[in-house]
Amino acid sequence: MSLKVTLKEFSTLPREKQFDAIFTIGDYLETRAQDNNQVILYAVDRFFVELYFDSKINKIQKIKAFEKGKILNKYSQNLTGILKF
């Protein structure tokens, strides 16, 4: 996999390739709790990815990729400087 990927390219990748991109070129930013999930935020090139991890079944249930928006407000104020591309 190339060391860069756009949001559009990422969105068209099969799930396993999305995981490869997240864990190879992504940078972990923060984890937050939501319902029964841990939501883990990564920065991947010029966009963000949330992994929704259900600890009861030890499985990632959902991958959500986005560039900006209100979703980022759910995370710590400590990320404010980092999240401004």
C-alpha distance (Angstrom), angle and dihedral (degrees) to the residues before:
residue distance angle dihedral
M1 . . .
S2 3.77 . .
L3 3.79 116.9 .
K4 3.80 89.9 -119.0
V5 3.76 130.2 53.4
T6 3.79 131.3 171.2
L7 3.79 124.0 -133.7
K8 3.81 89.7 -109.5
E9 3.82 92.0 51.5
F10 3.81 91.6 45.3
S11 3.80 91.5 51.6
T12 3.80 91.7 56.0
L13 3.81 95.2 49.1
P14 3.79 120.8 103.8
R15 3.81 112.6 -103.5
E16 3.83 94.2 -102.8
K17 3.82 91.1 53.2
Q18 3.81 89.4 48.6
F19 3.81 88.3 55.7
D20 3.82 89.4 48.9
A21 3.81 90.6 53.5
I22 3.80 93.6 46.3
F23 3.78 95.5 49.0
T24 3.83 96.5 37.5
I25 3.80 104.4 43.1
G26 3.80 102.0 9.5
D27 3.79 124.5 102.0
Y28 3.79 118.6 -142.8
L29 3.80 111.1 -124.8
E30 3.80 110.7 169.4
T31 3.79 147.7 -33.9
R32 3.80 126.1 -131.4
A33 3.80 133.5 179.9
Q34 3.81 122.6 -115.7
D35 3.79 122.4 171.4
N36 3.82 105.8 -52.7
N37 3.79 93.5 -20.4
Q38 3.75 138.9 89.4
V39 3.80 106.3 -140.6
I40 3.79 110.4 -151.8
L41 3.80 118.4 -161.4
Y42 3.82 122.2 -150.0
A43 3.79 131.8 177.5
V44 3.80 109.6 -137.8
D45 3.80 113.1 -173.3
R46 3.86 103.3 -58.5
F47 3.81 99.9 -14.5
F48 3.80 141.3 54.6
V49 3.78 133.7 -114.4
E50 3.78 128.6 -160.1
L51 3.79 118.6 -158.1
Y52 3.81 113.7 -158.8
F53 3.81 105.5 -149.4
D54 3.81 120.2 -169.8
S55 3.79 105.6 -154.9
K56 3.82 92.6 -168.4
I57 3.79 91.1 67.2
N58 3.82 96.2 22.0
K59 3.80 93.4 -126.0
I60 3.79 139.8 120.6
Q61 3.79 104.3 -117.2
K62 3.79 101.2 -176.5
I63 3.79 143.2 11.3
K64 3.80 117.7 -152.4
A65 3.82 119.8 -173.5
F66 3.82 123.9 -169.8
E67 3.80 141.9 152.3
K68 3.80 103.6 -139.6
G69 3.75 143.3 -31.8
K70 3.76 144.6 99.9
I71 3.80 92.6 -36.3
L72 3.80 88.6 78.3
N73 3.82 90.0 59.7
K74 3.81 87.7 72.2
Y75 3.78 90.9 69.1
S76 3.78 133.6 79.3
Q77 3.77 121.1 -72.2
N78 3.83 85.4 -126.1
L79 3.81 87.2 78.6
T80 3.80 95.2 56.2
G81 3.82 95.4 100.0
I82 3.80 94.0 41.8
L83 3.80 95.5 50.3
K84 3.79 96.8 58.7
F85 3.79 105.9 94.9
